[in-house]
Amino acid sequence: MTGGGIANPAPLGLFGFGVTTVLLSFDNAGISSPKLLNLVLAHALFFGGAAQFASGMWEFKANSIFGATAFSTFGAFWISLAAFIWAHEGGLYAMTTELDMTLYFLCWGVLVSLFTVITSRISTAHLALFGGVAIVFFLLALGEWNLTAKRVAGYLGLACGVLALYLGYALLLNEVWKGYYLPFGPCKPAAARDVEEETSNLKV
């Protein structure tokens, strides 16, 4: 949804999140070579980070509080993650422990879980995306101690990244072509469901 006379910034944010998530997930799943991480960090800084953060700022202008909060949050996440890894590899930070990273991923898992609750009234695709990302963070927390969990997180992250790309493309295509060509499963608010149930009961 848009407002204030500006174009819908959501597809940009979803593309930035989706592409960066897919690239990082190749590494987490053990599919790519370690050298891909350098490309991932570049994407995390500019596309997943700066571009997604900018889309969040535009969502404020579009009067979309959830889009603004989610895109700005994830944009800042990617920027901070890229900065941390580069500084860490450059020796500016001391070596982090498994417990440090576990707590880090757990915090993000809890935050995204809270976002997931809200998406239950946006669309089925949003609910699946945020729910999947929350699980990815919890698996990454476990993955600090178990390689299999990290690999599973990588494959689930690939699915989440692809879903984000699909959702971004669906929003873009439907808005440009002025129709509903690619579905993303709108969820009905609880209030609307209650009204329908009450109406149905009255008819009976």
Disulfide bonds with the S-S distance in Angstrom:
none
